[in-house]
Every structure is written in C-alpha cells, then in structure tokens.
Amino acid sequence: MNNSGYFDNQVAARYDESLAEMFATDVVIPTVDFLAALAGKGRALEFGIGTGRIAIPLSQRGVSVHGIDLSEAMVSHLYEKPGSKGIDVTIGDFSTLSVGGSFSIVYLIFNTIMNLTTQEAQVACFHNAAAHLVPGGCFIIEVMLPDLQRLPHGEIIRPFKISDIQLGFDEYNIAEQGLISHHFEMINGRWERQSIPFRYVWPAELDLMAQLAGMRLRERWAGWRREPFTSDSQHLVAVWEIHTEQ
C-alpha cells in the first residue's frame, strides 16, 4: 500500500505551512549539505519529492535532481516555486518505477519509507534504488525510530505534537509493526482530522533490505549533522552504497 491518496489537493495546498518547522533554514541546510557532498558532480534522484523542500535547494547547489512522486497535487506545488524549473519529476510509485539513467545518490527522507506500508514494498524500494545507482553510488534514508521504549506497558498512543492549532498522536500496532499517525489541525475555527497508516522500520531491518539489494552500510547517524547514533536516538540517517567487488 502507498499513502499517495492522503496527499491530495487539500493537503498539498497547506503542506508547507503545516510543516513550517521542516522548511526552516537550520533544518534544510544540513540536509542539503549532507546530500550535496555525497552527490559530488553526479545526479540525484529523490523518492517522494513532494513540494521540493530539499530538491529545490539541492538543485540550487548545482546538483542535477530528478524526482518521483505519486501525488500530482504535491508536484504541482513544487513547480509553482522559484528554482523548480530545472527539476524533472516523474509521476509514479517510487518503490517500483524506473526513470532510466543512473544517479550518484538516491535519497528518501522525512520518514517517507514508512509510507510503504508492507515489508515487501519497502524491500522493493531498496531494489529500485540500487537499480538507479552508479557503481559506488549511495542510497540515503532519513526516518524516525519507533517510540516503543517510551510507551508504558499496554499503551499504544504516543503524542508527538501539541499546540493551539495542531495536535498529533501516533497509534502503534506492535504485533504488525504498524503505526497510524493522527493529525488534528484547526482550520477556519474548526478541527479537521487526518489519519495516515505507516509501517515503521528498524535499523537492522533496513540494513538487511540493503544487503538483499546488493548494498552495504557506509555510515549511520542520528541526524544530518552526523550526530552519533546511540540507543537513545530518535531519528536515523543512514547511507548504504552499492557493493562493488574489489
């Protein structure tokens, strides 16, 4: 299952505003720095390019960026922005769609791997990334880590955002490695709700998916500034590279 149906015109129209903190300079620049360094003079492919939060500033660094996204509404908003002209986007499922050509990096960030709600689809995504990479190329994922160790025994709900105009709660299904993210937003004086299903993943599970796709772990961090990854880390930034025989 893919969550593209949850990113319709209504969501796309207020996506940037509702996630304003993710568009802040201190969030965007470290991400772009990290990706640009790995891309070098090569091309970049973004799985789930959305409204271009990272693709546009990465392109402005001189990196040629192509994107895949299933939501035409999100991509439409990308093309309304300055700096988007040189970015090519193909509409389709990034877990299986081939755009042709090869890339120095493929990246899938801001928890978007979890939009693929089966293990099979996530494994397919790794294979698709590998198929697009040049020898020695890298696949980068940024994803949250499940908050299970912070849940009291028997509870399944964890709040992640509480403000006067936005509320967010994650509902875990531990037996099925599932998560439903409930978002409440105050719009025109009334609360509106959107609930989106996800499948959370573990670092070791991602490493195995990479291995199955012919890649191996290159580096693992807790953030884009290369913060050390520990047992207490709540986020993962991992880089796998195509394994080439010596």
N, C-alpha and C positions, 0 to 999 in steps of 0.2 A: 504494500500500500504506500502511496505517495501523498503527502499532505498538500499538494498544489491547490486543491479545491478550497483550502482555507485562506488562500491569498488572492481573493477576488478584488474587484474594483474598489469596494468599500474599504477593505483592509489596506490595499495598496495606496489609496489616497491619503491615509493618515499614518502610514507605516513609519516614515522618517520622524514625524513629530512624536509618535507614541514611544519611539526608541531613541529619543534625542541624546541620551547619555552615551549611546553606542556610536554616535556621529561626532562626539567631542574630539577635539584635536589630540588630547592626551591618550585617547583610545585608538584613533585611526593611525596616527603617525608611527607608533611602534609596530603595528601590524604591517604597514606598508614597508617600513624599513626592513623587517624580517624577510618578507616575501621578495622584495626587490633584490636583496643580497643573494638569495638563493637563485633567482631567475637569471641574474647577470645580464648578458646580452641576448638571452633566449626569450622565447614566448611563454606566456602564462595562460592557463585555462582555469576558469573559475566554475566549479559546480555549484549551482544555486546562486547565480549572480545577483538576483533581486533588483533593487533600485540603484545598485552601483556604489554602495557605501565604501567599498575597498577598491573595486575595479577602476573607478574614475581617478582617484589619486595615484594608484599604481600606474595607470596609463600615463598620467602626467609626469611620472618619473622616467618615462621613456621606454617602459616595458609594453610590448605588444600584448594586449589582453583580448581573449575570446571568452565568451560565457555561454553556459547552458542554463536554461530555466524553464520550468513547465508553466509558469504564470505569465501570460501575455500582459496582464494588468501591471505587474511589478516591472516588467521590462519597459513598458510604455512610459512609466515614470522615470526610469533610468534615462531614456532618450530625451526627456524634457530638460535635463540638466546640462549646464555648461561643462564641456570637457568630455562628453559622451560620444562625440562624433566618430572617433577612431576605434570605438569598441564594437566588435561584431558579436551578436548574440544569436544562438540557435534555440528555438523553442522545442522542448522535449524533456524526457526523463534522463537526468544526468547519470543514473545508475546503469544505463544501457546504451544511450545514444552516442554514436561516433560522429565527430565533426570533421574527421580527416586531418591529415597533417600530424606533426609531433610537437611537443612542448617540453621546455626545461622544467617547468613546475605545473602541477595540478593542485589546486587548493580548494578545500571545503571547510568553511569556517562558521563561527557563531552557532554551534550546535546543530548544523544542518544535516549531519549524518543521521541524526535521530529522527528526521522527517521520513526516513526509510524505516517503516515500522515492522519489518521482518528481518531476521538474520540473513536470509537468502538474498534479499535486496541489498543489504549492506555489503555482503561478500561480493556481489556482482559489481557494486560501486568500486571496490578496490581493483577488481579485474579491469574495469573500464578505465580507471585512472592509469593503471600500468600500461594499457594498450595505447595510451596517448603520449607516453613519456619517451624521450630520447634515452639512449643508454646513459646511465648515471643520473637520470632525472629524478625529481623528488615529488612525492605526494605529501601534502601538509593538511592536517586536520586540527581544528580547534573545537573542543567540546567540553561541556560541563561534566562533572563527575556526580553520580547519584548521591544524594544526601542521606543515604540509608543509615550511616553510623550516627546521625543526629536525630533519628526518629526513635522515640521511646517505643519499647516493645509493644506490638499490637496496633500502633498508629500508622496511618498511611498518608496523611496530609502534611505537607510542609509549605509554609508561606514563603514566597520569595520577593514579593513587592507589596508594600503597604503605604499608600499616600492618600491625600484627599480626593484625588481623581482617578487613581489606578490601584487595583488590588490584584494580586497574583498568587495562586496556590497550585502546587504540584501534588497530584494524586498518584501514588505508586501502586502498581500491581507486581509485587516482588516475585510471585510464582512464575509470571510470564515475562518478566523483565520489561514491563510496560510502564508508561507514565502518561497521564493526561494533564496537560497544562491548562489551567482555568484562568482566563484573563477577564477582569471586570474593569470597564472604563466609563467614567462619567462623561456623557456626550449630550449636549443641549439639555442639561438638567436631569438626565435620567441615566441609570446604569444599564450598560449593554454588556453582554457576556459572550465570550468565545472560548470554546474548549477544544483543544487540539491534541490528538494522540501522538505519542512518540515511542521510540524504543531506545532505552539508554544502553550504553556500552561501557565495557571496562578496558583499561589499557592493555591488559594481556590478551583480551579478545581481539582488539584492534591489531595487535602485533601478529596474531595468528592469521587474521584476514590478509594482512600484508604478505605474510610468508606464503600463503596459498596463491597469491597473485604474483609471486616472484620478486618480492621486495623485502628489504630488511631494515630494521630500525637504525636510523642515523643519529637522532637526538630526540630528547623528550624534556619538556619544560612545563612549569606551572603557569606560564604567561608569555606574552610576546617579547618581554624584556629579558627573557631567558632566566626567570626566577627558578631556583631549584625545585624539582618535583619531589614531594615527600608524601608520607601517608596522610598528611593533613590537607593536601592540595585539593582545591575545589574545582579547578579547571586544568585541562590538559592541552598543550600544544605539542604535537608530535610530528616528526618528519621521517618518512621512510623513503629509501632510494631503491631504484632498480638494481637488482643484484647482477653484476657482470662478472663473468669468470675471469680470473687472473691469467 
